[in-house]
Amino acid sequence: MRGRSNDAEIYRLAIIGALLAILGDIIDLLILLKEFQKGSRQQNDTTIIEPFLFQ
């Protein structure tokens, strides 16, 4: 009986850890999107496209 309780606790901690990792990834993605939007507002279309054309 005690072994099942330990297994359940391990699975619960693993799920919590996975959810925290996913939450961290979502926060990183939101930060990157915010930086991209800020950068695209500061530049016009030619300054974004030119580096790809002249490589």
RAWO-V569816 format. One record per residue. RES is the residue in three letters. D_LAST is the distance of its C-alpha to the last C-alpha in Angstrom with 1 decimal. Layout:
# RAWO-V569816
RES;D_LAST
RES;D_LAST
This chain:
# RAWO-V569816
MET;65.7
ARG;64.0
GLY;61.3
ARG;60.2
SER;60.0
ASN;57.7
ASP;55.5
ALA;55.2
GLU;54.3
ILE;51.6
TYR;50.1
ARG;50.4
LEU;48.6
ALA;45.8
ILE;45.4
ILE;45.3
GLY;42.7
ALA;40.5
LEU;40.9
LEU;40.0
ALA;36.8
ILE;35.9
LEU;36.8
GLY;34.6
ASP;31.6
ILE;32.3
ILE;32.6
ASP;29.2
LEU;27.6
LEU;29.4
ILE;28.2
LEU;24.5
LEU;25.1
LYS;26.8
GLU;24.0
PHE;21.4
GLN;23.8
LYS;24.4
GLY;20.7
SER;20.2
ARG;23.3
GLN;22.2
GLN;18.9
ASN;18.8
ASP;16.8
THR;14.3
THR;13.4
ILE;12.8
ILE;10.8
GLU;8.7
PRO;6.3
PHE;5.8
LEU;5.9
PHE;3.8
GLN;0.0
